[in-house]
Amino acid sequence: MTLLDAPSYDPGKARRRRNLLIAGLIACLVLTGFLWWFWDWPQEHRVNQFFAAVEARDLPKAFGIWNHDPDWQQHTQLYAQYPYGRFETDWGHSSDWGDIKTHKILMAKTVGSGVVVGVEVNGQKTPVFLWVERKTKTIGFSPVQLSTD
């Protein structure tokens, strides 16, 4: 085959190729948007589970979620830095918020190796900022305070 024997132009084939390329680009944009929107969803879900346990006054379960260890009662010595008694004080009846009855996640932002989640507790204006470590899935108080403006 020589240069002068090139196949004839097929407008149907060119249109299909163009449409597939456009559809592929749109799919990539939609997927990118989806990933961007739901990037911190697993950490937000974890905080929701934690607050659901606190609101149900199931503090042992909440402590297990906090430490990502449902069997924490079998090895309490691992949690000497933040023991269950202190956790009970921070999240139980005598907490800064009293009995926690409602919560609402206001924001979540990736910072370093974790996610800072801002939560409105019992309708108070000042949110609680919790840190969720991505790899270990543990929750803690955030060293970073975000602006809610």
C-alpha positions in Angstrom: 0.0 0.0 0.0 1.4 3.4 -0.9 0.5 6.8 0.3 -1.8 7.4 -2.7 -3.8 4.2 -1.8 -4.9 5.4 1.7 -8.4 4.3 2.8 -11.2 6.7 2.2 -12.5 8.9 5.0 -15.4 7.4 6.9 -17.4 10.1 8.7 -19.4 7.6 10.8 -16.2 6.1 12.2 -14.8 9.5 13.0 -18.0 10.6 14.7 -18.0 7.4 16.9 -14.4 8.0 17.8 -15.1 11.6 18.8 -18.2 10.7 20.8 -16.2 8.0 22.7 -13.5 10.5 23.5 -16.0 13.0 24.8 -17.8 10.4 26.8 -14.5 9.2 28.3 -13.6 12.8 29.3 -17.0 13.4 30.9 -16.8 10.1 32.8 -13.3 11.1 34.1 -14.6 14.5 35.2 -17.6 13.0 37.0 -15.4 10.4 38.7 -12.9 13.1 39.8 -15.8 15.2 41.2 -17.2 12.2 43.0 -13.9 11.4 44.6 -13.3 15.0 45.6 -16.7 15.3 47.2 -16.6 12.0 49.1 -12.8 11.9 49.9 -13.3 12.3 53.7 -16.6 10.3 53.9 -15.1 7.3 55.8 -13.7 9.5 58.5 -17.0 11.5 58.8 -18.9 8.2 59.0 -16.6 7.0 61.8 -17.3 10.2 63.8 -21.0 9.7 63.1 -20.8 6.2 64.6 -18.9 7.5 67.6 -21.5 10.2 68.3 -24.4 7.8 67.8 -22.9 5.5 70.5 -22.4 8.5 72.8 -25.9 9.7 72.2 -27.2 6.2 73.0 -25.1 6.4 76.2 -23.1 3.3 75.2 -19.8 4.7 76.3 -17.9 1.4 76.2 -18.8 1.0 72.5 -17.9 4.7 71.9 -14.5 4.1 73.6 -14.0 1.1 71.3 -14.8 3.3 68.2 -12.5 6.1 69.6 -9.6 3.7 69.8 -10.6 1.5 66.8 -10.6 -1.5 69.1 -14.0 -3.1 69.9 -12.2 -5.6 72.3 -10.5 -2.8 74.3 -11.8 -4.2 77.7 -9.5 -7.2 77.3 -6.3 -5.0 77.3 -7.1 -1.8 79.1 -3.4 -1.3 79.8 -2.9 -0.2 76.2 -5.0 2.9 76.9 -3.2 4.2 80.0 -2.6 7.6 78.3 -6.3 8.2 77.8 -8.1 5.7 80.1 -11.8 4.9 80.0 -12.4 6.9 83.3 -11.1 10.0 81.7 -13.1 9.3 78.5 -16.2 8.9 80.6 -15.6 12.3 82.2 -15.0 13.9 78.8 -18.0 12.4 77.0 -20.5 11.4 79.7 -22.9 13.3 81.9 -20.3 15.6 83.4 -18.8 16.6 80.0 -18.6 20.2 78.8 -21.7 19.6 76.7 -23.7 17.8 79.4 -25.7 14.8 78.0 -25.0 14.7 74.3 -28.3 14.4 72.5 -27.6 15.7 69.0 -24.7 16.3 66.7 -24.1 17.6 63.2 -21.0 17.4 61.2 -20.2 20.9 59.9 -16.9 20.3 58.0 -14.1 17.9 57.3 -10.7 18.7 56.0 -7.7 16.6 55.3 -4.7 17.8 57.3 -1.5 15.8 57.1 -2.1 12.1 57.8 -5.6 12.5 59.1 -8.9 14.4 58.8 -10.1 17.2 61.1 -13.9 16.9 61.6 -15.8 19.8 63.0 -18.9 18.7 64.9 -21.7 20.9 66.3 -22.8 19.2 69.6 -26.2 19.9 71.2 -26.7 22.9 68.9 -23.8 24.9 70.4 -22.2 27.5 68.3 -18.6 26.5 68.9 -17.9 23.1 67.2 -15.8 20.3 68.6 -12.9 19.5 66.4 -11.9 15.8 66.3 -9.0 14.2 64.5 -9.4 10.9 62.7 -6.2 9.2 61.7 -6.5 7.7 58.2 -4.4 4.6 58.7 -5.3 3.6 62.3 -8.9 4.9 62.2 -8.5 6.2 65.7 -10.3 9.3 66.9 -8.7 12.0 69.1 -9.0 15.7 69.9 -7.7 17.7 67.0 -4.6 19.8 67.5 -5.9 22.0 64.6 -8.9 24.3 65.0 -10.6 25.2 61.7 -12.5 28.4 60.9 -16.2 27.9 60.6 -16.8 31.2 58.7 
